[in-house]
Structure formats: structure tokens, C-alpha cells
Amino acid sequence: MMHRFYVPDIDATRQIIPLRGSIARQIRNVLRIEVGKRVRLFNGVGSEWEAEISRIGKDEISTTLISMVEAIPEPSIKITILLGLARPERIELAIQKCSELGAVKFIPIISERVQGANSRTPSVKRLERWKRIAVESAELSGRTIIPSVGQPISLMDAVNQALITENVLCMWEENINESKSLRVALRSFKKHPVGLTTLIGPPGGFSQKEALAIQKSGAQLITLGPRVLRSETAAITVMSAILYEMGDLGG
């Protein structure tokens, strides 16, 4: 399998593409790819090329573009995931797996039940790590689109902003009788949606007050069944179920 690397701002009119920094170090010191070997470069916005390693220098590796590669198709529905703040490793797992599945955007949200260390706004360093995880997941899964990771915002600001352009499905398990099943919600759409936002609560979920405010805003309350799922498990489950129901998973 050919190694893939994310290289933003590739100028396809130039035949020679220089690689520097961490990519150059990975090729030279970790992977030990030799001159004459081929790799794939993608720009994160839908295009990919096959390239040949033409020169390996101390600080820079030169590659020669050979041909454009047909990108694998993205899911037919663009899924944004609003993630309640949780322990960093839980957020990281959700971003990693949902990026592999095809999510286009992640936004950390601040809600009532975010307490203790999880309540702190993620540092710039932490956000950069989450963005790197999205890049690495795209490289691994063959995607040519890099999911974005936004700045943390408050719960209702996130919901109201999303509702301007698309439907919002909020996972809420405290009162199953007030929540629709995910299948019922997805099949209620009159046409195949272009985009969809899913809302995953923090450990402990959303409060009754928050759930009512979310519902009043126009979002739908959704249940994933009687079992209690960790937030990262819920994110992966919702992402997979939506793709399957929309025909983007499982053939």
C-alpha cells in the first residue's frame, strides 16, 4: 500500500513539490522511503496525486508529480458532530474514528454537566492535537478531505448556528419516551439531506432543562436504545448508523 501524506496548498501547475518539516522527517527517518519510490499527496480539499521521490536532502524532500488520482467518494451526507467536553482521550477517540468514517466537522461544546478538569476550555496545544488526529485519520482511511475541528462554544450557540442550515439530532437518553429512535428520525426527512448535525452530550448527558431548550429550538431528541453508552461510543454509533441508513456504509 502506497504511503499517503497531507500537503495543503499543492500547486499542481508545478511538477516539483517540496516536502519539509514533519513529513520530510517521517519519510527520511521513520519510513526510510528511497529515491525513486512513489507516494501519494493529497491537499485536504478533495484532490490527490501520485508522486515520485526525486531527491532527499537534509531539510527538504523533493517529489515529482506523476498523475492525478481519482479520489474515493465521500459520504453523500456531510455530518458535523457537536461533542460535549469530556476527558481528552475520549474526544480523541471520537475524532479519530468518526474522521475515518467520513465526518466533516467537529465542534467541542460546553454544557451544564461538564465539570472538573473537563470544564476547562481546551488549550491551543490540545486543539492542535485534535486537528492532527483528524489529519492522520484521513491519511489512514484514504480520504482526500480533512475534517475541521472548531473552537469550543456553548451548547445553545452551537445548536442555533447549526439549525440555520441543517437538521440537528440530539442524543438524549434520560426520557426515552420523549425521544425518537434514530431510524425514525432519519426516515422522517422528506428528501436525502445534504448535511446533518449530531449532538453528543458530555459524560452524564444533558440536563432536562438543556434537553427541553434543545427541543424547543427545533432540534430532535433521539434515543439510541436502553443501554447507556460512553460519549465516544455514542458518536461512533450515530455516525455509523446514519451512514448505513443513508446507503453510505455496507454497500
Secondary structure, DSSP 8 states (H G I E B T S, - for coil): ---EEE-TT--TTSSEEEEEHHHHHIIIIIS---TT-EEEEE-SBS-EEEEEEEEE-SSEEEEEEEEEE------SSEEEEEEE---HHHHHHHHHHHHHHT--EEEEEE-TT--GGGGS---HHHHHHHHHHHHHHHHHHT-SB--EE---EEHHHHHHHHHTTSEEEEE--S-GGGSEEHHHHHHT-SS--SEEEEEE--TT---HHHHHHHHHHT-EEEE--SS---HHHHHHHHHHHHHHHTT-S--
